[in-house]
Amino acid sequence: MLKAPYGIYDFHIKSYHTDCNGKLTLATIFQFLQECAWDNARKNGFGFEDLKQKNALWVLSKILIRIDKYPKWKDQIQIKTWAKGTEGLFAIRDFKIFKNNSAIANITSYWLIIDSSTHRPQRLNGFNFIHENYLAEHAIEKRLGKVIIDQETAITDTRKVYYSDLDINKHVNNATYIRWITDSYYSVHTSNIREFEINFIHELNLNDEFVIEKAGIKNEQYFMLWDKNQKDICKVRLAT
C-alpha cells in the first residue's frame, strides 16, 4: 500500500523564479514539479535514496503541461502530485497547480527507472513501485506518445552544455532543456506558452555541443535538439 497516495506542496514565487515580466518561468515550474515528484516518491519508498541503493535512478521521459494562467512574483501556489500507475516500463505521475484554490495548470508525465551505469531501463516491479492503491484521478486523461515533427526545420541556435546545466545525477536536468527551448521561443515570440509537450530521447553530457531547430506556424511550434553526431536529443511541441 502507498503510504502517501498524493502530496501537496506550497511554493512562494520569488523574484529569481520569474522572467523579465515577473511571470513564473516554465523552467522553474519544471523544477518545482521535480521536487514534488522526488519527495512524494521518497515518502512511498521508491525515491532517489531508495533507487540509489540499487544503482538506479529516475529519469523523465515524456511530459505534457497545460497552463491556463502563469503565477507571478510574490504569488503563493500549491502543487498536488500523485503516482497513477504504470504503462509498460513507464511510471505515470500527474500534477495539478493551484492558485487561490483554483487549478491553473494540469500535467501528466511518464518516468523511467534506469540503471545508473548502463542507463538501460529497468522493470518497475523490482523497485517497490507496484502498488494497488494508486489514485484513479487524472490531471490530463491522455496517453502520451511520441512528438512527431513532419515539417522542415531550421536551425535557430547552437549551444554547449556547461557545468551549471548538470544536476545531482550529473546529467543535464530536465528543466535545463525547457530553459533552452523557451529561450529560443521567446527570442522571437511574445505569446504565452499554453501547452508544452516534450519527449526526451537521448541525454547530453558536460561539454557536448548541440543544435536547436524549429518549425511550425504561429500558434503551434515544434522544436528539436540534436548533437554533433546528429543524434536526436529531444522533441517538443508547444501551443499558444
N, C-alpha and C positions, 0 to 999 in steps of 0.2 A: 504493500500500500504506500502511496505517496504521503510523506509527512506534511508537505506544503503544496497542495494541488495548484495553487496560484500564489503570486507575490504582488504586493502593491508597494510602490516606491515613490517617494516625494523628491522633487528637484526644484531648486530655486534658480532661475535663469540669471547667470552672472554676465557682466559685460563681455568677458572673454569667450562666452558661449555664442555670441551673436556676430552678425556681419556688419557692414558699414551702415546698414539701415536699422540696426538694433533688433533684427529678426534672428531667431534661433536658427543656426545653420543646419543643413541636412546632415553634414558630417558629425556634428555634435549630437544630433538625435541618434545616430547610429552608435556613438559612444555610450549614450545613456542606455540604449537597448541592450548593448553588450553587457554592461554592468548588471542590469536587471536579470538577464539570462544566466549569467555566471552565478549570481547569488541564489537565485531560485534553484538552479541545478545543484549547488552546494548543499542547500537545505534538504535536498531529496537524495543525496548520496551518489550523485553522478557529476559532481563539479570538477573544477580544474585540479584540485588536490587529489581527488579520487582517481581520476584518469592518469595523472602523473605517476602514481604508484604502479600503473600497468603500462608505462611507457606509451601513453596515448594522449591525444588532445582533441578538443572540439574545433571544428572549422565551419564557418558559414559557407554554404554552397549556393543558395538561392534565397532571395527575399523580395517581397513586394510591399511597398508602403503607399498608402493613400492618405493625403493630408488635406483636410478641409480648411484649417487655419493654423498659421505659424505662431507659436508663442513669441513674446518679445522680452527684452531686457526687463528684469525685476518681476516677471510673471512667476507664479507658482504652478507647477504641473504635477500630475500623478501618472505613473505608468503601471499598468496591470499586465502581467505576463503569466502564461501557463503553457506547459507542455501538453499537446493534444493528441499524441500518439506517434505512429511510425508509418512510413511508406517505403518498403524495402530496406535499404541501408540508411535512409533518411529519418532523422528525428524532427518532428514538426513542432514549432513553437509559435504561438500568436501573441500579439501585444495590442493594447489599446492605450492611447494617450488622452488624458482628461485635463481640462482646464475649467475650474468652477463647476465641477461635477458633470460637465458635458464632454462627450467624446469629440476630439478634434483630429484624431488620426487613427487609422487601423492598419495593422501589419500582420503578415504571415511570413514565416521563414522556415527554411529547410537546412538542417545541420548534419554534418558527418563527424564520426569519430575516426581519426586516422592514427596510424602508428607513427610515433614521433621520429623513428629512424628511417623507415621505408616510405612514409607518407601514403601508405596504402589504406583504403577504407576498411574499417573493422565492423563486424556484426555487432548489433546493439545489445543482444541478449547476454553478452559477456561483460557488460558494464552496469549492471543493476538498473537498466533503463526500462525493461519490460514490466509494466505495471497494469493493473486493471481499473484504476480509478482516475484515468485522465479525464479532464473536463470535456464534455461534449458541447463545447462552445466555440464559435468561430468569430474571429475578428474580421477575417475575409474568408469566405467559403469558396475557395478556388484552388484547384490543383496546379501547382507551379511546374511548368515545363521549361523548355529552352527558349531563350530570346533569339529569334530568327531575324537576321538582317539580310534582306534580299534586295537591297538597293546599293548603288555605287557609293562608296565612302570617299572622303577626302581627309587628308592629314590636317589636323588643327594645332597639334603641339607635339614636341619631343621632350622627354624628361628623363630623369635619372633617380634611382632610389638612394636616399640618404639615411644616415643613422637615425634621424628623428622620425622616419617613417616606420620604424620597426616597433613591435610590441613585445610583451613579456615572453612570447613564444619565439621571438627572434624572426618573425615573419612580418611582412607588410600588413598592418592592421586593416580590417575591412573598412573602417571609417576613412582611412587614408585614400583608398580608391574613390570613395564618394567625394572627398575633397578635390581630387584631381579632375573628376568628371564635372563637378559643379563649377570649378574654376573655368573649365573650358566652355561650359554652357553660359554662365553669367558674364563671360567676357564679351559676349555678343548679344545676349537676350536679357530682358528685364522681367518678364512674366514669371511669377512664382511656379515652381515645380509642384504639381498637384499629385502626380503619380510617378513612382520611381521603382523600376524593376531591374535587378542585376543578377546575372549568372557569373559565379567565379569558376574559372576553368583551370587555369594553372597559376602558380604563385610566382611572385617576383622576390628577389633577394637583394641584399645590400650591393650597391654599385651597378645593378642592372640598368640598362638603358631601354627605354620603351617609347612607343608612339601612340598617340591618341588620334583616332579617326572618328568622323561623324557623318551622318546622313539624315535625311528626313525633311519634313515640311515644318511650317511654323508651329503647329500645335502638338506635334509628336516628333521627337528626336531619337536617333539611335547613335550610340557611341560604342566603340570597341577599342581595346588596348591590345597591342601585340609587341613582342620583344624583338631584339635584333636578329633572332633566328626565325622571325615571322611566325612565332607560336602564339596562338590566341591566349590572352590572359583573362579577360572578362568581356562580357557584352551587356549593354544597358539599353533599356527602353524607358523614355520619360515622356510625360504628357503635361501640358499646362492648362 
